[in-house]
């Protein structure tokens, strides 16, 4: 009646197959697949599971299958569903390992065991989700039943403005924040989140709609950059949590980039200790740089300008803030040559330095810019009319979004802004970026108004 | 991290932006955004030299040589006063203002 009958083996030296019990899961007597720790159950990393899978089954199984199965066992054990975990164990098509395979597994086992140090969160560089163990948030946290990737942000902001203002996430787990991104299993979440593993957009901020809640509704009013602190990566995390978040994001970003550009190789030179040896600022710079590279790949390879618009905004806010601080300092030192006023001199300096920075950035990313391109920096944007043509010069335009960095607040009432919208490029929005030092009304988005308003 | 591909100003407006930026970046020419860890005095002055060479025809040979001389002098001043304490950085910034004026004239005529 049953063509295949398998059984689980009791833990111990006599085991020649799979063991699943309250202490975890084993392959033979030596090779741990899932282990119980103080923070919950942990399984082998994706890389280790892949190596084991290849050793045991050759090419006859879908990539990542064994890792997924181990993850399911861990998750079931975390939920105290021992029977379900054992069913998952039985699905691993192994029974009666021969002496030679047991011997080779015994040789490999210490290396796998060594990686089970629960005090050592880890992600091998460039490993997509592999080994991204993190710990739960605090002493009172429940076991990791709601496993989710740390780096995987929630779905895009809902259209409801009032709710979305605070629901955006920067992909950083904050212990004690009360959300459920506390976990543990990262790589194994593909069963629940299949959409991330294609060339679809990644989970963190990649659309202006993500950072300007309300843009979907296009209410015609200025939309503030809501989650500015999170978007700009500023948070008061404990060092360990900061490192975990950085490691998770690093692994995710490298994997994302490799999916788009398989030839990508991270050339970052790390200090001793790797990412852990970087300062917090260094970690933020690393992540921001990779985000920008991912966005550039989306644009250059996939023709999708959306992520580049978002990362350019992130970049511009930092560049404007830095340039503004320097210009103030120069003005205070009497080194600027005001032609009209001090403010004009400061604004002019900020404009130039940010344009220079942006050109430097796009040049290094091999993003073509200038007249005739879909990305412009301080180039004419023409408006063709029956009587000829006229133009405006936005500080930058990326596809259908214009960017303007300025010291003053600008609204749709400004002739300059209306001119941007009238251009043949028909921008759907103008993003106004102001120095953070100027107060709460700094960066906001002006959605395209009705043509009758232009 | 991407490999470094130097940006060189392609026209006088871009050159002007670089020169104006230099005033804010002097004397160390270190980036504070985190996106340009490779930026330093040598790198920015190489960008300036390459930019002047790129626009030599528009500048004219005589003005080009004058700007190159000014550039060398500025580089020496900033290099000698990296902490902005001896007054040489201020002198270098004044030369940047002079260079800016020259480039604005060229742009007006172009």
Interface residues (C-beta under 8 A of the other chain):
Chain A: X266 X267 X268 X269 X281 X284 X285 X286 X288 X289 X290 X292 X293 X315 X318 X319 X322 X323 X326 X327 X330 X333 X335 X336 X337 X348 X349 X352 X353 X355 X356 X357 X359 X360 X361 X363 X364 X365 X366 X370 X378
Chain B: X1 X2 X3 X4 X5 X6 X7 X9 X10 X13 X14 X16 X17 X18 X20 X21 X23 X24 X25 X32 X33 X34 X35 X36 X37 X90 X93 X94 X97 X100
